[in-house]
Amino acid sequence: MEGSRDPAKLVSQLLVRKTLVQVRRRILQCCRPGSPDNIVKAFRYQRVLWPMLVSCRQVDPAERRPPVEREEEVMPLWLLVRHFLLFFHIKCLDIKTNVLNLNLTLDSCILF
């Protein structure tokens, strides 16, 4: 977006599902004199980007597992919130698969 004539327009079209007016208002809110220092204010006035925060720590290759089985302390926040729902959904799929396999096995036994 650097070098573009209207970065707020690009943000509203490509990155955020907000209107151009909403994006511009939010940028102005973040850049008010009384607001604390933030990444938007730093980029607008100083043209510097702050380093991004690490969302979760590295996982050893030997300990890599699907996210549902991972410890909650290493999960990203968005996954932690949905952890129960994902676990429940996967268990339901496993149960349905087992029932279908059982039905197929019973059907094949009855046919012979």
PyRosetta script that sets phi, psi and omega in degrees:
from pyrosetta import init, pose_from_sequence

init()
pose = pose_from_sequence("MEGSRDPAKLVSQLLVRKTLVQVRRRILQCCRPGSPDNIVKAFRYQRVLWPMLVSCRQVDPAERRPPVEREEEVMPLWLLVRHFLLFFHIKCLDIKTNVLNLNLTLDSCILF")
pose.set_psi(1, -12.5)
pose.set_omega(1, 178.8)
pose.set_phi(2, -66.4)
pose.set_psi(2, 134.7)
pose.set_omega(2, 179.8)
pose.set_phi(3, 89.5)
pose.set_psi(3, -6.8)
pose.set_omega(3, 178.7)
pose.set_phi(4, -78.4)
pose.set_psi(4, 155.0)
pose.set_omega(4, -178.0)
pose.set_phi(5, -75.2)
pose.set_psi(5, -32.3)
pose.set_omega(5, -177.7)
pose.set_phi(6, -138.3)
pose.set_psi(6, 82.1)
pose.set_omega(6, -178.0)
pose.set_phi(7, -63.4)
pose.set_psi(7, -31.2)
pose.set_omega(7, 178.6)
pose.set_phi(8, -62.8)
pose.set_psi(8, -37.0)
pose.set_omega(8, 178.4)
pose.set_phi(9, -66.4)
pose.set_psi(9, -41.4)
pose.set_omega(9, 177.4)
pose.set_phi(10, -62.9)
pose.set_psi(10, -42.3)
pose.set_omega(10, 179.2)
pose.set_phi(11, -61.6)
pose.set_psi(11, -43.9)
pose.set_omega(11, -177.7)
pose.set_phi(12, -68.6)
pose.set_psi(12, -32.0)
pose.set_omega(12, -178.6)
pose.set_phi(13, -82.4)
pose.set_psi(13, -39.5)
pose.set_omega(13, -169.4)
pose.set_phi(14, -104.3)
pose.set_psi(14, -36.6)
pose.set_omega(14, -170.3)
pose.set_phi(15, -105.1)
pose.set_psi(15, -42.9)
pose.set_omega(15, -172.0)
pose.set_phi(16, -116.2)
pose.set_psi(16, 141.6)
pose.set_omega(16, 178.4)
pose.set_phi(17, -89.3)
pose.set_psi(17, 58.9)
pose.set_omega(17, 178.0)
pose.set_phi(18, -128.6)
pose.set_psi(18, 159.0)
pose.set_omega(18, 177.3)
pose.set_phi(19, -75.5)
pose.set_psi(19, 164.9)
pose.set_omega(19, 179.5)
pose.set_phi(20, -61.2)
pose.set_psi(20, -39.5)
pose.set_omega(20, 179.4)
pose.set_phi(21, -64.2)
pose.set_psi(21, -42.0)
pose.set_omega(21, 179.4)
pose.set_phi(22, -64.4)
pose.set_psi(22, -40.5)
pose.set_omega(22, 179.7)
pose.set_phi(23, -65.6)
pose.set_psi(23, -45.2)
pose.set_omega(23, 180.0)
pose.set_phi(24, -63.1)
pose.set_psi(24, -40.5)
pose.set_omega(24, 178.1)
pose.set_phi(25, -62.6)
pose.set_psi(25, -42.4)
pose.set_omega(25, -180.0)
pose.set_phi(26, -64.5)
pose.set_psi(26, -40.4)
pose.set_omega(26, 177.9)
pose.set_phi(27, -62.1)
pose.set_psi(27, -43.6)
pose.set_omega(27, 179.2)
pose.set_phi(28, -65.5)
pose.set_psi(28, -37.4)
pose.set_omega(28, 177.3)
pose.set_phi(29, -63.0)
pose.set_psi(29, -41.3)
pose.set_omega(29, -179.2)
pose.set_phi(30, -70.4)
pose.set_psi(30, -22.9)
pose.set_omega(30, -174.7)
pose.set_phi(31, -101.3)
pose.set_psi(31, 8.3)
pose.set_omega(31, 178.5)
pose.set_phi(32, -62.1)
pose.set_psi(32, 151.2)
pose.set_omega(32, -179.3)
pose.set_phi(33, -60.1)
pose.set_psi(33, -33.1)
pose.set_omega(33, -177.5)
pose.set_phi(34, -83.7)
pose.set_psi(34, -11.8)
pose.set_omega(34, -176.8)
pose.set_phi(35, -76.0)
pose.set_psi(35, 148.4)
pose.set_omega(35, 179.2)
pose.set_phi(36, -66.4)
pose.set_psi(36, 161.8)
pose.set_omega(36, 179.0)
pose.set_phi(37, -61.3)
pose.set_psi(37, 135.1)
pose.set_omega(37, 177.9)
pose.set_phi(38, -146.2)
pose.set_psi(38, 174.4)
pose.set_omega(38, -174.0)
pose.set_phi(39, -67.5)
pose.set_psi(39, -33.8)
pose.set_omega(39, 179.8)
pose.set_phi(40, -67.7)
pose.set_psi(40, -45.1)
pose.set_omega(40, 179.6)
pose.set_phi(41, -63.2)
pose.set_psi(41, -42.1)
pose.set_omega(41, -179.9)
pose.set_phi(42, -64.0)
pose.set_psi(42, -41.4)
pose.set_omega(42, -179.0)
pose.set_phi(43, -70.7)
pose.set_psi(43, -39.6)
pose.set_omega(43, -176.8)
pose.set_phi(44, -67.2)
pose.set_psi(44, -42.8)
pose.set_omega(44, -174.7)
pose.set_phi(45, -95.5)
pose.set_psi(45, -31.7)
pose.set_omega(45, -175.0)
pose.set_phi(46, -111.0)
pose.set_psi(46, -10.9)
pose.set_omega(46, -178.1)
pose.set_phi(47, 57.8)
pose.set_psi(47, 40.3)
pose.set_omega(47, 175.2)
pose.set_phi(48, -123.7)
pose.set_psi(48, 147.7)
pose.set_omega(48, 175.6)
pose.set_phi(49, -108.0)
pose.set_psi(49, 130.6)
pose.set_omega(49, 176.7)
pose.set_phi(50, -74.3)
pose.set_psi(50, 150.7)
pose.set_omega(50, 176.4)
pose.set_phi(51, -65.8)
pose.set_psi(51, 144.9)
pose.set_omega(51, -178.8)
pose.set_phi(52, -75.7)
pose.set_psi(52, 144.2)
pose.set_omega(52, 177.5)
pose.set_phi(53, -74.9)
pose.set_psi(53, 148.4)
pose.set_omega(53, 177.8)
pose.set_phi(54, -76.0)
pose.set_psi(54, 126.5)
pose.set_omega(54, -176.7)
pose.set_phi(55, -82.1)
pose.set_psi(55, -30.7)
pose.set_omega(55, 176.7)
pose.set_phi(56, -155.4)
pose.set_psi(56, 161.5)
pose.set_omega(56, -176.8)
pose.set_phi(57, -84.4)
pose.set_psi(57, 165.4)
pose.set_omega(57, 179.7)
pose.set_phi(58, -69.1)
pose.set_psi(58, 148.0)
pose.set_omega(58, 178.3)
pose.set_phi(59, -112.6)
pose.set_psi(59, 133.9)
pose.set_omega(59, 177.8)
pose.set_phi(60, -57.9)
pose.set_psi(60, 142.0)
pose.set_omega(60, 177.6)
pose.set_phi(61, -58.7)
pose.set_psi(61, -31.7)
pose.set_omega(61, 179.3)
pose.set_phi(62, -71.6)
pose.set_psi(62, -24.2)
pose.set_omega(62, -177.3)
pose.set_phi(63, -100.1)
pose.set_psi(63, 7.5)
pose.set_omega(63, -178.6)
pose.set_phi(64, -68.9)
pose.set_psi(64, 128.4)
pose.set_omega(64, 178.1)
pose.set_phi(65, -141.9)
pose.set_psi(65, 170.1)
pose.set_omega(65, 174.4)
pose.set_phi(66, -60.2)
pose.set_psi(66, 152.2)
pose.set_omega(66, -174.9)
pose.set_phi(67, -59.3)
pose.set_psi(67, -25.2)
pose.set_omega(67, -178.3)
pose.set_phi(68, -67.4)
pose.set_psi(68, -31.9)
pose.set_omega(68, -176.9)
pose.set_phi(69, -92.0)
pose.set_psi(69, -6.4)
pose.set_omega(69, -176.0)
pose.set_phi(70, -73.2)
pose.set_psi(70, 153.9)
pose.set_omega(70, 177.5)
pose.set_phi(71, -63.6)
pose.set_psi(71, 146.0)
pose.set_omega(71, -176.0)
pose.set_phi(72, -67.0)
pose.set_psi(72, -24.8)
pose.set_omega(72, -177.2)
pose.set_phi(73, -72.0)
pose.set_psi(73, -21.1)
pose.set_omega(73, 179.5)
pose.set_phi(74, -101.6)
pose.set_psi(74, -0.7)
pose.set_omega(74, -179.4)
pose.set_phi(75, -79.6)
pose.set_psi(75, 144.0)
pose.set_omega(75, 170.7)
pose.set_phi(76, -65.1)
pose.set_psi(76, 156.9)
pose.set_omega(76, -175.1)
pose.set_phi(77, -60.1)
pose.set_psi(77, -41.5)
pose.set_omega(77, -178.0)
pose.set_phi(78, -63.3)
pose.set_psi(78, -33.1)
pose.set_omega(78, 179.6)
pose.set_phi(79, -79.1)
pose.set_psi(79, -34.6)
pose.set_omega(79, 178.9)
pose.set_phi(80, -62.2)
pose.set_psi(80, -40.3)
pose.set_omega(80, -179.8)
pose.set_phi(81, -65.0)
pose.set_psi(81, -38.0)
pose.set_omega(81, -176.4)
pose.set_phi(82, -96.3)
pose.set_psi(82, 8.2)
pose.set_omega(82, -175.1)
pose.set_phi(83, -56.3)
pose.set_psi(83, -48.4)
pose.set_omega(83, -177.6)
pose.set_phi(84, -62.6)
pose.set_psi(84, -44.4)
pose.set_omega(84, -178.5)
pose.set_phi(85, -64.4)
pose.set_psi(85, -41.4)
pose.set_omega(85, 177.8)
pose.set_phi(86, -64.2)
pose.set_psi(86, -44.3)
pose.set_omega(86, -179.9)
pose.set_phi(87, -61.3)
pose.set_psi(87, -44.8)
pose.set_omega(87, 179.5)
pose.set_phi(88, -62.9)
pose.set_psi(88, -43.8)
pose.set_omega(88, -179.3)
pose.set_phi(89, -62.9)
pose.set_psi(89, -43.7)
pose.set_omega(89, -179.8)
pose.set_phi(90, -65.8)
pose.set_psi(90, -40.5)
pose.set_omega(90, 178.2)
pose.set_phi(91, -63.4)
pose.set_psi(91, -40.1)
pose.set_omega(91, 178.0)
pose.set_phi(92, -62.9)
pose.set_psi(92, -41.7)
pose.set_omega(92, 178.2)
pose.set_phi(93, -64.2)
pose.set_psi(93, -40.3)
pose.set_omega(93, 178.0)
pose.set_phi(94, -62.6)
pose.set_psi(94, -42.4)
pose.set_omega(94, -179.9)
pose.set_phi(95, -64.5)
pose.set_psi(95, -43.9)
pose.set_omega(95, 179.0)
pose.set_phi(96, -62.4)
pose.set_psi(96, -41.2)
pose.set_omega(96, 179.3)
pose.set_phi(97, -64.7)
pose.set_psi(97, -42.7)
pose.set_omega(97, 179.2)
pose.set_phi(98, -64.6)
pose.set_psi(98, -40.2)
pose.set_omega(98, 179.0)
pose.set_phi(99, -65.6)
pose.set_psi(99, -42.1)
pose.set_omega(99, 178.0)
pose.set_phi(100, -63.4)
pose.set_psi(100, -42.8)
pose.set_omega(100, 178.2)
pose.set_phi(101, -63.5)
pose.set_psi(101, -38.6)
pose.set_omega(101, 178.4)
pose.set_phi(102, -65.4)
pose.set_psi(102, -43.2)
pose.set_omega(102, 178.2)
pose.set_phi(103, -62.0)
pose.set_psi(103, -41.2)
pose.set_omega(103, 178.6)
pose.set_phi(104, -64.7)
pose.set_psi(104, -39.5)
pose.set_omega(104, 179.5)
pose.set_phi(105, -66.8)
pose.set_psi(105, -43.4)
pose.set_omega(105, 179.1)
pose.set_phi(106, -65.1)
pose.set_psi(106, -40.6)
pose.set_omega(106, 178.5)
pose.set_phi(107, -63.1)
pose.set_psi(107, -41.6)
pose.set_omega(107, -179.9)
pose.set_phi(108, -67.8)
pose.set_psi(108, -33.4)
pose.set_omega(108, 177.7)
pose.set_phi(109, -69.6)
pose.set_psi(109, -38.3)
pose.set_omega(109, -178.3)
pose.set_phi(110, -70.3)
pose.set_psi(110, -33.9)
pose.set_omega(110, -178.3)
pose.set_phi(111, -68.6)
pose.set_psi(111, -29.7)
pose.set_omega(111, -176.6)
pose.set_phi(112, -92.6)
pose.dump_pdb("model.pdb")
